Amino acid sequence: MTWTRSFAQAALAAAVVAGLLPAIPAAQAAPDSSVAASADAPSKAATKLDIPLDVHLGYKPQKQCSPAAKPGAKALLKTLIKNFGGKSLGISRSCGAGGRSEHKEGRALDWARNVKYASQRRSANKALKWLTANNGEVARRLGVMYIIWNQRIWSTYYPEMGWRKMASRGSYTANHKDHVHISLSWDGAMQRTSWWTGKPVLSHPCTSKACPKGHVKYPQLTLTRPFAKKVAPEPFVPYPGPMPEISGSPIVGQILGVSIGNDKSWSPAWRLGKAVDCPKAAKCSYQWYRGKKKIRGATAATYRVRAADKGKCLNVEVTIRYKGKTGKKKAGETTYTIKGWVTKAPAPKLPKTAAVGDKLVARHDPWQPTTVKPKYQWLRDGKPIKGATAKAYVLKARDLNHKIAVRLTGSAKQIAAKSVTSNATKVGQKSATPTPPT
Ligand SMILES: [Zn+2]
């Protein structure tokens, strides 16, 4: 997607010029010296595959009261406003306000964009496309945890789920129809991620007083891999933290795993170090939960999400036995399980203008997963045309001076339905045979 890359370059270049971040030194950022030679085009390395992606720790909710705006949140908000317009609705929130929110840690931002206005909608959508393209590569490099806009949510920890509908939270504002909310990881909030530094975060940030040796690299995520080329990203595995955490996305048919963590606060084997898998010297057992109930027989380290889990949250309890001692800990719940998701739904491109008698054909690239075969409905000025449900449509006399578009709706077994609409064709009179010049 050329726009994405050129925009990303422009955004980073703009940020460099604005003094928001240091220009990436050529040597560390990209082996190809032509790439990062000047401040005008420094971002190929930051947006392409030359450097590995940052690790992501998963969903780390607000835990403390530290409302001062953090530098990464300020810089990202500035970049959005500079490149896409709009204004700030703030970063910090008083800790006395109700509810859990990363605003109370100064690592969430609200960007004023209102779905009511087409231009604002377009600019928000452009910005969010830039953040989430290539399975969220730029979002990962910025340390984005999740984004909420127009009652939909997108998160880096459920990469296969894309944008998903959010249950109504009551009001226009609570449903994020008048602003975009972005929550950052602590690394993103502190501007430690590769977007800002040219160096990916590969190890656990040193946050505890002891600053343990545990700056271990997590091999799967430190590899340079053709992330951008993948249709569906690999399931996300949280970097081991204090508690067990679930990896993978809660979609029927997907396999969930667990990053056990292995922390002093609960595990007798903590001296063996934090880990994704059970340490060899210890013995681990697992119990998966659907809501509060144990799932019978689901006692392996992995769990394949079942149809019965649809609409429910899943959890797992890890038990570690070591040197005669036992520790137990539950992971944080997943969000509600969905049936499945259309990962790619390209819309057809119709000609800008056509004439009565012309045949319009809804040509488009295949949808993903390919089991999804979209159905067609032709629209006149946005309203369905009776009986016009084939892939092609011949323009009739009554279409003259109207706008014709086609809506595609796709669904399949275990896949939630998705619709997209093409651009509109303006219908004119069949042009007369050109008169020869006289
Ligand atoms: Zn917010």
Boltz pocket constraint, residues with backbone or C-beta under 6 A from the ligand:
constraints:
  - pocket:
      binder: B
      contacts: [[A, 103], [A, 108], [A, 109], [A, 110], [A, 180], [A, 181], [A, 182]]
      max_distance: 6.0
